[in-house]
Amino acid sequence: MALGQVARELWLLSGNECTFTGCGERLIREDGFFIGEVAHIHGAEPTSARHDPVLALDKDALRAASNLMLLCPNHHTVIDHPQGRNEHPASKLQRMKKKHEDRFRRAAEHIEALFTDHTRAATVHYAATMCGFDAKLGYVYTAGERAQNVAHVKVIADSLAGVTPSARSLLAFLVAADDLLGTAEVSRRSKRSSTDIRRVMEELDRLGYAYQETEPEEGEPRAALKLRPHDSFDGWDFWGDLKNFCDGDATGIEQVIVDLDFTLLD
């Protein structure tokens, strides 16, 4: 684990408090000054506190979060001082660290989840042949043409993988819709707030997938949400073909757009 990641883990699990049992000293004071200090449970040098030659920890293990704890300056001194180190063996500090960090672990995991880039974690299942797709829609291609189409759909899949799950979900909703829908209608049907829909539409608009019409034509709903032919489609009405292939079934459309499972097209 990189040093930056180690520091982040220690900080998140500290809850801004000294890890020493019963201390509770704030590591960031009211004046904004950071007083926290990183202490080793097993010391690195032979003369340092709790150095264990039997363990023979390498450099990475000594710097791992599991061997470190955040303390206030006073308790860092207490556990490392020659007169106090024997009262604070590694086993005691490990229990102390676990008890303290467990109090904040769930909250820390929640915070980390809020800042996870889910597009980086997206797993795409690519189409291999597109035979089922072509047969259903009545398309006839040579082997070479089909291979080109498979490669083109891979580009589309990779493009969608760069869209957040919430935006892909709204996109699938619009593709499956039978009519042109406005923000208010989508909010009512999807049980999502208008504010949330507008926020997600900003992403879809920025990435070139859909947009909110500010000047609707006669007969169109107010603030209509319209699909846009994405650059990766190269002029192909992929949304229309996907909807026809799935017979308008939202589940199939979501499998492709939301779950990124293009094997359905095989």
JOSULKA-V886323 format. One record per backbone hydrogen bond with DSSP energy under -1.0 kcal/mol. NH is the residue of the N-H (numbers start at 0). CO is the residue of the C=O. If there is no record, write none. Layout:
BEGIN
nh=(NH;NH)
co=(CO;CO)
END
This chain:
BEGIN
nh=(5;6;7;8;9;10;11;12;16;17;18;22;26;28;31;34;36;38;40;42;47;50;55;61;62;66;67;68;70;75;76;77;78;79;80;83;84;86;87;92;93;94;95;96;97;98;99;100;101;103;104;107;108;109;110;111;112;113;115;117;119;124;132;133;134;135;136;138;145;146;147;148;149;150;151;152;153;154;155;156;157;158;159;160;161;162;167;168;169;170;171;172;173;174;175;182;185;186;187;188;189;190;196;197;198;199;200;201;203;204;205;206;208;210;212;219;224;225;227;232;233;235;237;240;241;242;243;244;245;246;247;248;252;253;254;255;256;257;258;260;261;264;265)
co=(1;2;3;4;5;6;7;8;13;24;69;19;15;32;28;26;70;68;66;48;44;47;51;57;58;63;64;38;36;71;72;73;74;75;76;80;80;83;84;88;89;90;91;92;93;94;95;96;97;100;100;103;104;105;106;107;108;109;112;115;116;259;264;129;130;131;132;133;141;142;143;144;145;146;147;148;149;150;151;152;153;154;155;156;158;159;163;164;165;166;167;168;169;170;171;222;181;182;183;184;185;186;192;193;194;195;196;197;199;200;201;202;203;225;223;216;180;210;208;229;230;232;235;236;237;238;239;240;241;243;242;245;248;249;250;251;252;253;253;254;124;261;262)
END
